[in-house]
Amino acid sequence: MFTGIIERTARVMGVVNGPKFRRITLAVDWPDVRNGESVAVNGVCLTVAEMAPGELGFDVIAETLGKTNLGLILQDDDVHVERSLRIGDRIDGHFVQGHVDGTALLLEQIERENEWRLRLESPAQLAKYLTPKGSVTLDGVSLTIAAVNGTEFEVALIPTTLRLTLFDRRPVGWPFNLEADVLSKTVISWLERTYGSAEDGEGSRQ
């Protein structure tokens, strides 16, 4: 479990393709991290597979590479990283599982005098989880949705977020790893199982 408040950006030291996975090695000096622990890399929950002084290695399987932007990561790129929550930690963002639902394409960087926004397009099947003023995670960062229009949505970025993240460096067309709010997914999933989805018009009626 994570919060979406990334701890830092980390440089990719190496990317090596194996027979059934890709090994991604990051330049991260966290002496208290152990093998087998969970770390969110661009919002994807990964397991520490190898450690060396100042380095952490992760094995990413084909399914994860196909559903996230980790398949695009190259050596010397930067990524967002966050260690998993510990009992007693403050929860400054929202509950983030690190289970990416899909990717949201960046349509536009909107820079105005008093704000900076990203306009994105989500996969159609995920749009139902996006609510104005609700939470969303993009590349591991907890954000508040500023506007929703069909499958398109906007997030507003404060200067601190721009300074600590890679958002202002991402080009139009970048596929952000999107994790919808777990509470929205849980509630909507239960309602659809109980009463049927709006698309099929089926389900029990009381």
C-alpha positions in Angstrom: 0.0 0.0 0.0 1.2 3.5 -0.9 0.0 7.1 -0.6 0.9 8.6 -4.0 3.3 11.0 -2.3 6.5 10.0 -4.1 9.7 10.2 -2.1 11.9 11.2 -5.0 12.8 10.6 -8.6 15.4 8.0 -9.4 17.7 7.5 -12.4 17.5 4.2 -14.4 21.0 2.7 -14.3 20.3 -0.2 -16.5 17.6 -2.0 -18.5 18.2 -5.7 -19.4 15.8 -8.0 -21.1 15.6 -11.5 -19.8 13.8 -14.5 -21.2 10.5 -13.8 -19.3 11.1 -10.4 -17.7 12.9 -7.1 -17.9 15.4 -6.2 -15.2 15.3 -2.5 -14.3 18.0 -1.2 -12.0 17.6 2.1 -10.3 20.1 4.4 -8.6 18.5 4.5 -5.2 20.4 4.6 -1.8 17.9 3.2 0.7 19.9 1.2 3.1 16.8 0.1 5.1 15.1 -1.6 2.1 15.4 -5.4 1.9 15.1 -8.0 -0.8 11.4 -8.9 -1.4 10.0 -5.5 -0.3 7.6 -3.5 -2.4 8.5 -0.2 -4.1 6.3 1.7 -6.4 8.1 2.7 -9.6 6.0 5.1 -11.7 3.1 3.9 -9.6 3.7 0.2 -10.3 4.1 -2.0 -7.3 7.4 -3.9 -7.9 9.4 -6.3 -5.7 13.0 -5.7 -4.9 14.9 -8.5 -6.6 18.5 -7.5 -6.3 20.4 -5.0 -4.1 23.8 -3.4 -4.3 25.2 -0.3 -2.6 23.2 2.6 -4.1 21.2 0.3 -6.4 17.9 -1.5 -6.5 16.9 -4.1 -9.1 13.4 -5.1 -10.1 12.1 -7.8 -12.5 9.1 -6.7 -14.5 7.1 -9.4 -16.3 5.6 -9.1 -19.8 2.1 -8.5 -18.6 3.2 -5.5 -16.5 5.3 -4.1 -19.4 2.3 -4.4 -21.7 -0.1 -2.6 -19.4 2.2 0.2 -18.1 4.8 2.7 -19.4 7.6 0.7 -17.8 8.2 -0.9 -21.2 9.2 2.5 -22.5 11.8 3.2 -19.8 15.4 3.4 -21.0 18.7 3.7 -19.3 19.3 7.2 -17.9 15.6 8.0 -17.8 14.1 9.1 -14.5 11.2 7.5 -12.7 9.1 8.3 -9.6 9.7 6.0 -6.6 7.9 5.5 -3.3 8.4 2.9 -0.6 5.4 1.1 0.9 3.6 2.4 3.9 4.6 1.4 7.4 2.3 1.2 10.4 2.2 4.7 12.0 3.1 6.6 8.8 1.1 9.7 7.9 -1.2 9.3 4.9 -0.8 12.5 3.0 -2.3 11.5 -0.4 -4.8 8.7 -0.7 -4.7 4.9 -0.6 -2.7 3.7 -3.6 -2.3 0.0 -4.3 0.3 0.1 -7.0 -2.0 -1.9 -9.3 -2.2 0.1 -12.5 -5.5 0.0 -14.2 -4.3 1.2 -17.6 -2.6 4.2 -19.2 -3.9 7.7 -19.8 -2.5 9.6 -22.8 -1.4 13.1 -22.3 -3.3 15.3 -24.7 -2.2 18.7 -23.6 0.0 20.6 -21.2 -1.9 23.8 -20.2 0.2 26.5 -18.7 -1.6 29.6 -17.5 -0.4 32.5 -15.5 -1.9 31.2 -12.3 -1.9 27.4 -12.8 -0.6 24.4 -14.8 -2.9 21.6 -15.9 -2.6 18.3 -17.7 -5.4 17.2 -20.0 -5.5 13.5 -20.5 -7.6 10.7 -22.0 -8.4 7.6 -20.0 -9.4 4.2 -21.5 -13.1 4.1 -22.0 -13.6 1.4 -19.4 -12.0 3.4 -16.7 -13.8 6.7 -17.3 -16.6 5.7 -14.9 -14.2 5.9 -12.0 -13.1 9.5 -12.6 -15.0 12.0 -10.6 -14.4 15.8 -10.3 -12.6 16.5 -7.0 -12.0 12.8 -6.7 -8.5 11.1 -6.5 -6.4 9.6 -9.2 -2.9 8.3 -9.4 -0.7 9.2 -12.4 2.8 7.7 -12.6 2.5 7.1 -8.9 1.5 10.6 -7.9 -1.7 11.2 -6.0 -3.7 14.0 -7.7 -7.1 15.6 -7.5 -9.2 15.5 -10.7 -10.1 19.1 -11.7 -12.5 18.4 -14.5 -14.1 15.4 -16.4 -15.5 15.4 -19.9 -16.4 11.9 -21.1 -13.1 10.0 -21.3 -11.1 13.2 -20.9 -10.0 14.6 -17.6 -7.8 17.3 -16.2 -5.6 17.6 -13.2 -4.2 20.8 -11.8 -0.6 20.8 -10.6 0.8 23.1 -7.9 4.4 24.4 -8.1 5.6 21.9 -5.5 4.3 19.0 -7.6 6.0 20.3 -10.7 9.3 20.7 -8.8 9.3 17.2 -7.3 8.0 15.2 -10.3 8.6 14.7 -14.0 5.2 15.9 -15.2 6.4 19.1 -16.9 9.0 17.0 -18.9 6.5 14.5 -20.4 5.6 15.1 -24.0 2.1 15.0 -25.5 1.3 11.4 -26.1 3.1 10.1 -23.0 1.1 7.2 -21.5 0.8 7.9 -17.8 0.2 4.9 -15.6 -3.3 5.4 -14.2 -4.7 3.9 -11.1 -8.2 4.9 -10.3 -9.3 5.5 -6.7 -9.7 2.2 -4.9 -12.9 3.4 -3.2 -14.5 4.4 -6.4 -13.6 1.0 -8.0 -15.0 -0.9 -5.0 -18.3 0.9 -4.8 -18.9 0.9 -8.6 -17.9 -2.8 -8.9 -20.3 -3.7 -6.1 -23.2 -1.7 -7.6 -22.7 -3.2 -11.0 -22.6 -6.8 -9.6 -25.7 -6.1 -7.5 -27.8 -4.0 -9.9 -26.2 -4.5 -13.3 -24.2 -2.0 -15.2 -25.6 1.0 -17.1 -24.4 -0.5 -20.3 -26.2 -3.9 -20.1 -29.4 -2.5 -18.4 -29.6 -5.8 -16.5 -29.5 -6.8 -12.9 -32.0 -6.9 -10.0 -34.2 -3.9 -9.4 -35.5 -3.1 -6.0 
